[in-house]
Amino acid sequence: MRDEEEIREQYEFLKEELESDEMRHEGVRQMFTYYKRAIGWVLEEEHI
């Protein structure tokens, strides 16, 4: 399992990528949204 710092770095990277103007293709945007949500759930569960 990855450590929390590595997961957070990946989450922040994906968040920035999703918000960039280059991510306009709806299918790619939707995929990143689901991936970002899943990473957020993992981080939340570890803190419960």
C-alpha positions in Angstrom: 0.0 0.0 0.0 1.2 3.5 -0.8 1.9 5.9 2.0 -0.4 8.8 2.7 2.0 11.4 1.3 2.3 9.6 -2.0 -1.4 9.3 -2.3 -1.9 13.0 -1.5 0.7 14.0 -4.1 -1.1 11.9 -6.7 -4.5 13.4 -5.7 -3.2 17.0 -6.0 -1.7 16.2 -9.4 -4.9 14.8 -10.7 -6.9 17.7 -9.3 -4.6 20.2 -11.1 -4.8 18.1 -14.3 -8.6 17.9 -14.2 -8.8 21.7 -13.7 -6.5 22.5 -16.6 -7.9 23.8 -19.9 -6.4 20.8 -21.8 -8.8 18.4 -20.1 -11.8 19.3 -22.1 -12.6 15.9 -23.6 -15.7 14.7 -21.6 -14.7 11.0 -21.4 -11.3 11.8 -20.0 -12.7 14.4 -17.7 -15.3 11.9 -16.4 -12.6 9.2 -15.8 -10.4 11.6 -13.8 -13.4 12.7 -11.8 -14.2 9.1 -10.8 -10.5 8.4 -10.0 -10.2 11.6 -8.0 -13.3 10.6 -6.0 -12.0 7.1 -5.3 -8.7 8.5 -4.0 -10.6 10.9 -1.8 -12.6 8.0 -0.3 -9.4 6.1 0.4 -7.9 9.1 2.3 -11.1 9.7 4.3 -11.4 6.0 5.3 -7.9 6.0 6.6 -8.7 8.9 9.0 -11.9 7.5 10.4 
